[in-house]
Structure formats: structure tokens, C-alpha cells
Amino acid sequence: MLKVVNLKKYYGKTRAVDGVTFELKRKDEFFSLLGPSGCGKTTTLRIIAGLIKPDEGRVYFGNEDITDVPVEKREVGFVFQSYALFPHMTVFENVAFGLKLKKLPEEEIRKRVKEALELVGLQGLEDRYPRQLSGGQQQRVAIARAIAVHPKMLLFDEPLSNLDAKLRERVRFELVELQKKLKIPAIYVTHDQAEALVISDRIAVMNRGRIEQIGTPYEIYKRPKTPFVADFIGISNFLEGRVVGVDNEKGIATVEIKEGISLEGFLSRNVHKGSKAIISIRPENIRLAQKEGVNVVESKVVKKTFLGDSYDYRLVLGDIELRMKTGPEVELEVGQIVKVELKECIVFPKERR
């Protein structure tokens, strides 16, 4: 459906996009570009839309190279962060704007506007102006305008960031439901990890203009390929140590984090015995040990925070601090010595900076 190959974009000496490559294969795929501010995700989206010309690389829709095709001929629907509604136009006129540019017959325009407004649940509001609508309603007008032109692809640039938390959570599900109903591939830019995990079929995590990892939400969260991905998606504890054993058949390495304490973890990439490594552990994967075994260590509780549906504990192993998350039924006291099991550790080679 879409292929971008080795996209690069420079602003002076700054590489905003640095060799980005990915493809969408399914017509109903919801694909997210996720990363911190300034990582190149919006620039990548605007290159796909035709709003920015890449310095290098190509963009394909199917087998057609559209890199040099002007934006008005790309047949994409773009929903901006600011919604970009015309304040002097009614809801009907805003949704009809792109259709009028295409010089469609008046009857066809009315039909498409009606269909689009019904899909986003705004029928009956055709004569209102943007100032008379809530933030959520304005956002739906912007989506209706994008889908009314019957695009080959939908592009979203953080369209929910101006909504309050509860409304944003509800609209996420509505957006995905609409996209699946339309069966139009979508690319969605966000810096919100939870949002990307909830709405995406696949996610590309970006950092400094490059893609660090592409995968399903499960793969990205459970098997991060770099420390950046492990750190950016959710919360992780990071421990440094030296590799003392490698089992490539099982994809496991043993890392000594301090004298007398070694941990086993899944390999993100190859490491060598004697090399330095970083172990990543999610707080929810640290649990009270039921018996002695691999990755069971003794620690001391130094801080306890009640979060309603869970407890956040800080543990120490000598000079090493760990963050542990448990259900509300696990009550420990500050100063208590406990044995915990560190499960689903990921081992990364320590990169030279």
C-alpha cells in the first residue's frame, strides 16, 4: 500500500530524517510513528503527504513512485494537530472544501458531506461554525473533511493532543473503529506511548531522525531492541554489568551486575563473553519470589507509594536501586527485607558513545 525508502531531510547541518524506510502492506493497517519531540516523525509524515520534498529517498503508493507528485494529486487525507478548520465556514462548508477544489457536481458534494458527517457522528450540525463546537467536535469535522475526498491513505499528525484526557481516550477507539470500517491505511504521528500501544497494528519508534524498531505493540513493549525503545515505551530499570555467559541457541545471556549477583536475560542482539552489557527489567516483572532460583535476589524496601490500583516500591541491592510495581494486595513495609524474582530481563550490548 505504501513504501518509503531511505528518506532523508536536512535543515542546514541537522538531519531531521535520516534514512527512514518502512512499508504498509495491508489496506486496513493502522501504523504509528512514535517518538519524542524533534525525532523526525512529523517531517516524515509531511514528506509522505507531499508537503515537504525529501533531499534523498523515494515514496511509493503501490508500484507508483509519487515522490515528485504534488500534494493535491496524492489522494491523501491529512488531519492536522490544530484541525486547520476555516472559522468563517460552516461545518458543511469545511467538509465540502476539498470536494469543491476537485470541482465535483453539487449533488455529489452534498452526498459525500452527508456520508462523512454521519460516519463521525455529526449529522445535524452542518450549519454550525467551528467556534460553536467543542474540541472533540472540531476534531471530528477535520476527520470528516479528510475522509470526504475518498483518500487512498489517511495521515494524522497528533490529532488528539488538544483534547482533554478522558475525551482523548474515548476518541482513540472511535478513530480506529472508523478507520477499520473505511478500510483505508492510516499513518498516525504521536509522542504518547499509551496512545500508540492502544491504536496501532504496528509502531515505528523513532529517535534522532532514525527508526529504532518496527513491530506490533506487544513486540515493542515486550522485546525492545534498543535501550532507547525500552526506556521510551513504558518504564524500565537499567542495570549495567559484564557478560559471563552466552547461550545463542536459547538466545540467553548471563550478566554479572555486581560481585556474587548475576542475572539471565533474553538477547536483544548478539553479545560476547567478557563484554559490557545493559539489562532492562520492567517494574511489573519484579515479583516476590516463591522459592530460590535463577534471577532471585535479596533486596530492601526503601520507599512505598500507593497508586490506587497498584503499589510502586523502590528496592535496593547494595548500591543498585530497582523500581517494582505490584497489585494493591501486595503490601510491604519500608525497611523490610524481601527476596524478589526478576523476570523477562532483556540484555543489550553496551554501545560506545
Salt bridges, closest charged atoms under 4 A:
ASP18 OD2 - ARG15 NH1 3.34
ASP18 OD2 - ARG210 NE 2.89
ASP28 OD1 - ARG26 NE 3.00
GLU29 OE2 - ARG202 NE 2.50
ASP55 OD1 - LYS9 NZ 3.79
GLU56 OE1 - LYS8 NZ 3.91
ASP65 OD2 - ARG58 NE 3.02
ASP68 OD1 - LYS53 NZ 2.40
ASP68 OD2 - ARG58 NH2 3.35
GLU75 OE2 - LYS152 NZ 3.58
GLU108 OE2 - ARG112 NE 2.96
GLU118 OE2 - LYS114 NZ 2.85
GLU158 OE1 - HIS191 ND1 2.66
GLU174 OE1 - ARG140 NH2 2.79
GLU174 OE2 - ARG170 NE 3.38
ASP192 OD2 - ARG172 NH2 3.45
GLU195 OE2 - ARG172 NE 3.41
ASP201 OD2 - ARG26 NH2 3.67
ASP201 OD2 - LYS180 NZ 2.60
GLU240 OE1 - LYS350 NZ 2.83
GLU256 OE1 - ARG242 NH2 3.20
GLU292 OE2 - LYS339 NZ 2.30
ASP312 OD1 - ARG314 NE 3.34
ASP312 OD2 - ARG323 NE 2.63
ASP319 OD1 - LYS258 NZ 3.79
GLU321 OE2 - ARG314 NH1 3.68
GLU331 OE1 - LYS304 NZ 3.70
GLU333 OE2 - LYS304 NZ 3.49
GLU341 OE2 - LYS343 NZ 3.86
GLU344 OE1 - LYS222 NZ 3.40
GLU351 OE2 - ARG269 NH2 2.05
